[in-house]
């Protein structure tokens, strides 16, 4: 049913929960698991050393994706691809899914409502609305 599952992550609790679901699905369907961390360069406009910030965020992304790869391999999922990318998160996720023929995207959601959702937007919501493949959303706990 699923050959390639994409799970974008930012290291948050909802992303961790989504990873667990994606890991279970990858093991069940013997699917390739793709773990993607996107450095949001659109949020870095300003008068500071953006290069240093991007480098730090990329380093953080590499640590997170490496940790998730190890967890997947320990759980018996042998086909794991990881990537740290730069860009607008929802676009980078959609592009990655299209470029790698993902069958499913599994994403965490913070469950924001009201003014928070309006002001902050939702990467997950944008991916759900624009994706050509199914998107499974996984909510974080009440405190996230």
N, C-alpha and C positions, 0 to 999 in steps of 0.2 A: 504494500500500500504506500509506504514512504521509503524512498531511496536516499534522499538528502534532506536533512532537517537543519534549519538555521535557527540558532538561538543568540540573539544580540544580548549583550550584557553591559552593565555599568557598575557591577559589583554590589548593587543594592539588594535589600531583602527580596523585593518582588522579582528581580532578575535571578537571584539564587533559587527561588521557588520555581521559576520558569525553567531554569537549567535542570532541576530535578525531574520535571515533567518531560523535557526534551530527552534527557538521558534515559528515562524509562521507555519512551517511545523508540528511541534509537536501538536500545537493547531488544525490545520486542520485535521490531521489524528488520533487525540487522541492517540498519540504515547508517549512512555516513552522517556524522554530527559536525556541523560547522558552528564555531563559536566566534562571534564578531564583537569587537569593542570599537566604538566610534568616538574619536576625539572631536568634539563640537567646536570647530574653528570659527563658526559664525558668532559664537558667544565671546570670542576673545578680542573683539575690537576695542581699542582703548590705548591709552598712553602708558604702556609698560612693555617689558620685554616679552612679547608674545612667543618668541622662539623658545625661550627658557620654559615658559608655561607649557607649550605644546610638547616639548621634550619630556617634561615631568609627567604629563598626562599619558603620553605614549608609553613611558616606562611603567606607569601604573597599569595601563591596559595590558602590557606584556605579562606582568606578574599575575593579573587576574586570569587571562586566557591560559597561561601556563598551568596555574593551579587547577582550572577546570578541565584542561586536557588530562592532567594526572588523575583527577577524580574519575573521569570517563574511562580511562584505560584501566583503572583499578576496578571499575564496575563491569569490565569485560567488553566495553565498546572500543574496538581497535582502530576503527577508521574515524579519526578526529582531525579536522582542519581548524586552525586558528588564524585570525587576522586582526591586526590593529589598523584601522583606517582613519583618515581625516575627512571631515566634511560636515554637511548638515545631516544630523543623525537619521532622520526618516528617509532621506534620499539615498544615503549611503547603504542603509539596510535594504531598500527596494532594489538598488543597483546590484548589490551583492547577491540577493536572492535570484535576480534575473540572470546575472552572469554565471552563476553556479547551478542553475536549474533546480533550485530548492523546491521541494514538494510541499513543505510546511514551514511556517515561521512560528516559533514559540517565544512569546514575549511576556515580560512582567508588566504590571500596571500598578501605579500608585493609588488608583481609585480616587483621584481628585474630583471634586465636584464644584459647582458654583463658580465664584470669582477666581479661585485658584486655577481651575481648569481653563477659564477664559484667558487669564493673564499669562499663565505659564505654557499653555498649549499642552498637547500630549503627543509625544513621539509615537506611542503605541496606537493612538487613535488615528493618526495620519497614515500609519502603515496599514491598519485595518481597512481604511477607506480606499487606499490606492493600490493595494497589493493585488497581483494577478493570481496568487496562490493563497490557500487557506491560512489564516492566522489564528493560533490558539493563544488567548490571553489568560494569564495567571495572575491573580491578585495577591498582593502582599498581605501581611497580617494587619490588624486594625491600627497598630501603632506606626506603621510605615506610612 
